[in-house]
Amino acid sequence: MPAAALAPSVRTPFASAAVRRVPVGSGLTVAPAAAEQDWNMRQLAAPVTVPRVRVWTYPAPGVVFGCAQAALFDEAARAAHTDCELVQRRAGGGAVLTGPWMLSSSVVLPPDHRLLAGGTVSSYRWLGVLHAGLLRDFGLPAHALAPDELARRPSDPALAWACFGGLSPWEVIADGRKLVGLAQLRRRHGVLLTTGTLLYRPDWSLLCRALDRPAADVTRLQAATTSCAELHGNAMHVETLAGSLAQMLADVLGELATDDDT
């Protein structure tokens, strides 16, 4: 696929906002969702030879649609029910509500990397287990959902449109509710793995309003999800969690590409 075709679709008042790097030690980038998606796609525009990692949070709310949700993206952009940034990503899955309540990561790997052996589902295992272990280190009762455990859990088809409305293998749950979502994009030049962790409870009404969903879906999303702050009893310091995540990823991946703005 040509590089030009990799650019995400965007309807946003925030697309030109500056990307801000938090001081050394946290490994955190504060940027609009459109900037994150643009960075992700640029990494796959040329052969990936060394792993690259970036950890993100967002200065303002945004809705990021999955690659199969082009019609929903177009409808939301036309309806303009929200001032949130609207972006369509190239990875699959449901719509994600990004914002200051979310800590995300992008992991870009060469196509022949050892952690990708075994196929798409197996590629998630190490990343889900890593996130669950990190959150347990912070005192949260988190665990990665194995495929056999997932098969025994009921799903809510009414929330199939929302990333955090359902569960996939190796995503992270706590107290039976979703805490970390995973997504993946495979291209000839490399593989992108992404994660999103709920730091505190999002305003799910922003997501439902953008997609013109009923108020009942807000209640369903609240029941299906949890957050670090709810589990911990206090707000968690995003820079501390980001720094720990970046360090754990570096420990697992070994040599990383220079962390510049490529």
N, C-alpha and C positions, 0 to 999 in steps of 0.2 A: 504494500500500500504506500503511495507517495506521501511524503511528509505533510504536504498541504492538506491531505484528507484526514490527518490525525488531529487537527485543531478542534477543541470542543466547541459546541454551539453555545452561545451566550446571549442572554438578555438581562442586562444588569446595570445599575447605576454605580457599581463598585468596581467594574472591570479595570479601570485605569488607576485604582488605588495602589499606593506604593507597597511593596513587600518589605516587611520589617523583620530583621533578624534579632532575636533576643540575645543578650550578652553571652559570650562564650561560657560553656558549662552546662547550659540547658539543652543545646542542640535544637532549639525551637525556632520555627519560622512562623510569623504571624502574617497571614495573607488572605485575600478573598478566595473563595472556592474556585473562581475562574483561573486565578494565577496558579493555584495548585494543579488543576487539571492541565493547564498549558505546560507546566514543568514536567508533569508525568509523561505527556505525549512527546515532548522533546527528547526525553531519555530513550524512547523507542524509535526515534527517527534515524538512528545509526546503530551499527552493531555494538551491543553491550559486551564489554570484555572484563570488567571488574564491577562488583556490586556497588550500588549507590543507594544511600538512605537519606530521607528527609522526614522530619517530624513537624507537624503543622497544628496550628489552631487558627481561629478566624475572628476578625474584628467585628463582624456583623452577620446576621442570619443569611443563609442561602439555601436553596433547594437544588440538589444535584440529581438529575434523572439518569436512570440506567440506559444502556445502549438500545434496548428494545422498547423504550418509552418515548420515542420521537413524537408520537401523536399526542401524548400527555404533555410533553414539553411545549409543543406548538400551541396546544389549547390553552395551557397556563399563560403563555406569553401573550396570546391574543386577549384572553379574559382580563388579565392585569388585575387580579384580585389581591395582589400583594406588592409591597415594595421590596420584597426579598430578591436578592440575586438569584437568577435562574440559569442553570448550566446543565448541559447534557454531556455525560462522560461516555467514553468508549468501552468501559468495563460494564459487565452485566449487573443484574440485581435491581432492586426497587429503589424508589426515591429516598434520598437521604436529606435530613435537615441538619445542615452544618451551622456552626455559630460558636460563640465563646464557650459553650457547654461541651464542646467536642475536642478531643485530642486525636489527631489522625497520624498515620505514618504511610510513607511510600517506600517500598523496597523494590529496587530494580535489579534483576539478576540476569546473567548470561543464560541463553537458552539451554545450555548443557550443564548448568550448575547442579551439584549433588543434591541440593534440597528440593529440586524439581522432579527427582526420580519418582516413578510410581504413578504419575498422572495428575490430573487437576485437583481432585479431592485430597490426595495424599500431600500435595504441595502446601495445603493449608495447615497441616497438622503441627508442624514445628512452630509456626507463627501464632496459632491459637494457644498452644501449650506455653509458649514464651510469655504471651500477654497474661494468661491465667497465673503463671508463676510470679510475674512482676506484681500483679494486683494482690496476690496472697502475701507477698513481702510487705505490702502496705496495710495488711490486716483485713483484707476483704475476702469473703468466702467464694472465690471465683474458681471455675473450672471450665476446661474446654470440652465441648460437647462431641463425644465420639459418635460415629455413624449409627452404631447399634442402639445407643441411648436415644439419639434423635428419632429413630424409627418408632420408638415406643411413645413419643410425645404427640399430643394432638396439635393440629395447626388451625389457624383461623383464616379461612379463605377470604374473609372480608378485608383483611389487611395485606393481601398478596401484593398490592401496589407499593408498599412501604418496606424499605430495607429492614427497619427495626420492628416491623410487624410480623416477621417470621424468622426462622432459624435454619441455618445450613451447617453441615459438618464442620466441626472444630471451631465454631464461633463460641464466644465465652458467655457463660451465664452465671448468675449468682442468685440464690434464693428462687431458682426456677425462672428467672426473668433475664432478658437479653441485656448484656452490658457492652459487648464488643462485637462489631460487625466486620466481616471480611469480604473482599472482592479481588478479582484476578483478571488480568488481561494478557493473553499470549499473542505474541507477534514473532515474525521471523527473526528480528534482531534481538529479542529478549522477552522477559516476562516481568510484568508489573504486579506486585501484590500490595494491596492497600488495606488499611484497618481504620476503624473509627471507634473510639472509646467515649462513653458518656460520662463526663466529669460531674455534671449535675443535671437535674431534670430539665429537658428542653421544653420550650413552649410549643407543644405539639399542635396547638391551634394554628400556628403560622404555616405549618406544613399542610394541614387539612384545608385551610383557607386558600392556599395557593393552588391546590388541585380541586377545589370546590367539592371537598368531601364532607359528609354529614358530621354533625357534632358528636355523634356516637363513636366515630372513629378516634376522636381525641381521647375519650375514655378508654377505648380498647388499647390504644398505644400506651397510655399511662399504665395499664394493667400488664402489658406485655414486656415492659422495660424497667430497668432500674438504673442507678447511677452511682458513681464513686461516693459522692457526698451523702446520698441516702444511706448507703451501706456503712460508711465510715462514721456518720454522725456529725461530721464537720466538712467544710469545704476543703478540698485538697489543693495544694500548691501546684499549679500547672507546670511551672518551670522545673520543679523537683521531679515530678512524674515524667516529664518529657526527657530530662537528662538521664534518668534511670533507664527509660525505654531505649534511647539512642545508644547508651552504653551496652545494654544487653544485646541489641542487634549487632553492634560492632563486635562484641565478643563471639557471637555465633558465626558471623559472616567472615571474620578475619579481615583481610585487606579490603579497604573501601576506596572508591574513587575520591579524589579531592572534592570537598564539599564547597563548591562554588555555585554560581548561578547558571551553569550549563543547562 
